[in-house]
Amino acid sequence: MYSRLCKKKKRAFVQTVFTKLDLLVEKDPETYWNMKKELKGDSSNDGSDPSKNIPSTTWENYFSKLFSVKPEFERQNNYCNYKLDSSCNTILDSEISEQEILAAVKEL
């Protein structure tokens, strides 16, 4: 019973706010936009952007942790780095000869 009453009151309040907004659009646009920003929670007017209050060291620590390799993946990371650095990829690092380029162009 109580929850129904709360829902009913909430719906009535929301409907009242929408009605006020509809009336303000035509009569007082400035108040309309201020009310809409207040309802939206837009605090850009008062300059209280929470990200401005975060020190740069906190940002740096956060992103350092975010992009660091977790200990449980350290072994896989080392293996991948080894494979990338190993000599098995030398074929990709070798220079391309003129004959190879001409052969590839002829196949087109």
N, C-alpha and C positions, 0 to 999 in steps of 0.2 A: 504494500500500500504506500509506504514511504517512498520507495524508488519510483513508483508511478507518478507520485506528486512532484518529485524532483524533476523527472523527465518532462512533465507537463509545464512546470515553471520555467525550465530551461528553454523549451520550445517557444513559450510565450515571450521570454526575454529576447531570444534570437529574432523572432518575428518583429518585435518592437524596434530592435536595432535596425533591421532591414527597412522597416517602414520609415524610420527617421532618416536613414541614408537616402532612400528614394526621394523624400521631400527635400533634403538638403542639396541634392544634385542640381536642381533648378534654382532654388532660392538663395543658397549660400555655398558656392563651390569651395571656398577656402575652408570653411568649417567641415565640409564633406571630406576633403582630402586629409585634413588633420585627424578627423575621427577615423577614417579608413586606415591611416598610418598607425594610429594608436591601437586599433583592433588587430592589425596585422602584426604588431610588435616591432615595427620599424623604428629603431632608435638612432637612425643616422642624423636626425636633427639635433640631438643633444650631445653628439660627439662621444658617445660612450661605446665605441666599437671595442668589444672585448679582446680582439686580437691585438689591439694597440697596447694593451696592458701586459702582454706576455713578453718577457725579456728575450733577447736574441739567443742567449745561451740555452734557454729552454727549447726554443725552436730547433737549434742545432742538435741538442741531445736527442730530441724526439726523432728527427729524421736520421740521425746516425744509428739509433736503435732500429728504426724501421727498415733501413737498407743494409743492416749488418746480417751476416750469416748466422743463423741460429746454431747452437752447438750440436744439435741432433742432425744437422745437415752438413756439418763441417767435413766429414769424410767424403760425401758425394761431391761437394764443392772442390775439394782438393783433387779428387779423381778427374773431374771435368777439366780443371786447370792443367793437370798433368797431360791429359790427352790433347788439349789444345796446344800446349807447349812442346809436345813430343815431336820426334822427327817424322811421324807418320803423316804429318800435314805438309811436308816439304814440297809435295807435288803442287799444292795450291800456291806456294810461295815462289815457285820457279818462274823464270821469265818466259814469255810466249814468243816463239820464233816466228819469223815472217812466213815460213812454209805452213805453220799451223794456222795462221790467220788466213792465208790464201786458200787452204783446204776447207776451212770453215765457211768462207765466203762462197766457194764453189758449190757447197752443199745447200745453200739458200735458194 
